[in-house]
Amino acid sequence: MRVVSDVPVDTYGRTVREAMIRTAKLHPVETTVADASAAFENAHVHLLLLVEGTTLRGTLDRRDLIGAPRAAPALRFARLGGRTVGPNESLAQVHAAMVSSGRRRLAVVDPGGALLGLLCLKSKRTGFCTDRGVASRSS
């Protein structure tokens, strides 16, 4: 892929909705720290999505669990701030912010907090994961 100004060409004029994956693995709000830690054993997992029905209640990355008691509810250590994005945001702007902050995953939510998908920046930071790519790794 050709890159212009460190932003992949295919992000211009696109929205987050067009690049998000829709098949993200979800975890119930009852997930424990031990369960969350086990999920992070998969190197492809960077952000856990804790949901209640269709509503995103929290997100976890590995650092959130440092020192947390294994039997505790993982939701107690979860955050939403800085880890969510709206579906109609500019993909180019969100990409630039993700690259500058070092964040590779953002939950995509509607204004009411319903989870719509996951924006998943590839390790080279020049593009986004696709549903097809995620499915190929799990089979």
N, C-alpha and C positions, 0 to 999 in steps of 0.2 A: 504494500500500500504506500502510495506517495504521501509524504507529510509536508504540510505547509505551516510555518510558524509553530511547530510542535503540536499542531492540532490536526488529527486525521481529516483528510478531505471529506470523508463521508459523514462528518458531524455537522457541517454547515447547513443551516436551514432545517435541521431535524430537531425533533423533540425527544425528551427522555422516553416517552411512551413508545417511540419507534425502535429504541435500542434495548429496552428492558427485557429480561427473561420473565416468563410467566409461570415457569415450573419450579420455582424455588422451593426448597425443603422447608417445611414449617414445623415449629415446635409449640406444644401447648404451654399456656402460662404456668402450668403445674410442673414444668421441667425443673429438675434439681440441678445444683451445681455439678454433681457427679455426672448426670446425664449430659449436660452441656459440655463438660470436659471431654467426655467420650466422643461427642460429635466433632470436637475440634481435633481429634486424632487424624481425621481425613485432611490431608494437606490442602485440598481445594476449598475447604470451609474456612471462610474469613469472617463471616457475620452470621450469627444465629438470629432468626426471626421468631419472636415469641408472640403468639396470636391467641386471641379469644374470639372464636367464631371467625369473622372476616376482618376483625379489628387488630391492628398491630399495637401491642401493648409495650413492647420493648425490644431492643436489639442488644446483642452481646458480642464482644470480640474477646479474644483470648486474655487480653490484659485485664478485662473487667473481673476475671475470676481469680486473679492472683490473691492468695491468702483467704479466699472465701471458704467457709465450711462446706464440705461436700454434701451434707444432707440438707443444706439451706435451699429455699426456693431461688432459682436463678434470676427470677424477675426482680428480686431485691437489688441486684447488681446491674440491672439493665438500664439502658438509656435510649432516648429517642433524639434528643437534641444533637444536631450536627450529623445525624445518620439517616435522615430522610430527605426526600426530594419530591416535588410535585411532577406529575406526568407531562405537563405542558411546558416545563422549563426548557430553555435552549440547551441542546445536547453539547454544543461547542463550549458554552460557558460552564456547564457542569463538569465536562471533561477537564477543562483547564483548572477548575477548583480542585477536582479530585487529584490531579497530577501534582499540583502545588502543595496540597495537604498530605499527600501520601496515602490517602484513603482509596481503597479499591472497591468497596461495596457501599451502596446506598439503597435503603428500602424505598420503594416508590409507593406513595400513599395519596389518596384523594383528600380533599379538605376535611372530611369527616373522620379521617384516620383509618379508613379501610385500606388494607394492603392490596396493591395492584400488581406488584412485581418486584424485581430486584435489578438494579443497575450494577453490572459486574464488569469492572475494568480488567482487561487482560494484563498479565504480568509485564509485558513489554510496554504497556500503557498507550498503545497506539490504536486500540479498538476495544470492543466490548464483546463479552461472551454471548452466545446465542443459545436458545432452547435446544437446538440440534446438537451443538457442541457439548452441552451439559449432559444430554441424554446419551451421547456416545461414550462419555466417561463412566456412566453408571451401568452400562451393559457389559 
